[in-house]
Amino acid sequence: MRRENGEGARFIAGGTEIVPMMTRHKLEPDCLIELSRLHGLNALDCEDGSLRIGATVTHAALESSGLTQGAWQALAEASGSIRERQIRNLGTVGGNLAYAVPSADLMPPLLAFDAILRIRGAAGDRPVPISEFVVAPYRTSLRDGEIIVEIELPRAREGMGSAFCKLTRFHGFGLSVASVAATLTLREGRIGEARIAIGAGVPVARRVVDAERFLEGKPPSAEVLQEAGKLTAAAAQPREGSIRASPDYKRKVLVPLTERALGLAATRSIQRSMGDA
């Protein structure tokens, strides 16, 4: 259908991104190709320890699934932080990624989990690391006529805990002023592997490698987590003229957001280790 209708055709699933764009006349497609009932795109399962998420899985399904209540809890928190229940019920994982909105909540946790996207087009399937998918605000590496089919999260590290924290103007719900996702594992009271990813405070969501390296081998003390927060804030590149917060404010709040996300991830790592034992 896409080949037959050309560039005037656009894909739609939940419609929570494209419909507002059409309402504001930012997009005026000739026709819409509906994806939400395509067989297999709404699968959500764990296979050989890897989590597989179909592109039309909704935020509500991701939030409530038992599969996202353990190591991948940051995903449930990101989906659950969307303010409007209608958006959670209709909005899809694929749509949250495909438009490369800087405040998209799923990008930071998927970066922290080293997710792989499976892309399909007329030429066949190809895997794309999440770190290579968004190339600029509102621009992705999707080629003409391609869609996201599935997101795969590799097997979680033993004892890994994760968390997602964001600041909004609506008490933790709604569009992000700044957001942080964190994963870590604890070994004998010290941080073994850590991942930190930020969104909304940068043009494109990204990992904060300097903060990750700083954490390795250190205990998750308040002082250590605060320093990691400062390194995370230093890596931010907030956009001037944002209607939600100034660049200085975004950098300021990234410090406690990072501390909170890392602290929750550390607590959950301990809980998972005790459960495994």
Steps between C-alpha positions, in 0.01 A plus 500: 500500500785736576666427167171549318420834665849648520620771735147630554420193710587492871480220755273524804448272801383671822497840331613692808791659314381533140144619567608813697749575220219474244272716716768772508564454123861398558420185301242471224518141368293385205411177678571308820605134521369352825735255676349428840326174403786346301566152636811473716571869552338499845703210643662543841696202626825377647702256288831352618525778757453778243195725513325548164258790460285533189476848350124531566519401868335786689644694792224360721595144410869568562425664835282216630689198362661268752800479265593863574477477879848354556824596334322713239290702743626829354288428192185458706575825684562690176173381346310560822627859526297609196236730643188426297340157538372522143856542373619202707215288361548599135863611464744233381864424565583533130328837472683631806829431321423558134448876523823562697339752733775617743275448802397143402500310830596155371829609343707531823411155640545331161844662471588379850390148401701501171183424303503388136225605259387271222409707196308370199457643152468388140865387503449277805592513870798672660605545865579849628651569845288751687809723532507535118128539441442869578737720300357844593189646663200368304728304262574127506697254290177350359520478124213581268214258556654323802327433831612386844389140548648405837726616782727243662664540839799268557500263795514703821822483698477289816368709788442807282270772634357785295300818553359794303444843652380819340390850591183645351271789567227258610640319806687228313260458208495658155773632271849484649695804608793261551523122535753239609511122467755296695601137527765348723617181664656475844776256585603475865362844568667672205368603161607255233335629183298819467307663218359853509298657218336841491215641295330839457817678622682419175407534130519121467477261797845367584707294741726682749818294475708720733254448786481126427878462519515706818257264674682174423648340810357757741238448773158657430543759775321836498825680415578269208149527356504878532829521309353278229207741487735794451677320216165425341390861526828612345430277199160660434445733206162660569336692219481876538148636489327187633146582613520254792823606678821696455829321421639587845195354671519179298866452593419569864221242524700232317720463810225381740322309221817300436558442872143374538513271196833350606383456859186317389700283259743410780217404736338287231832335419530393864140375503552301180823348629328395821212354299738307275681365806 
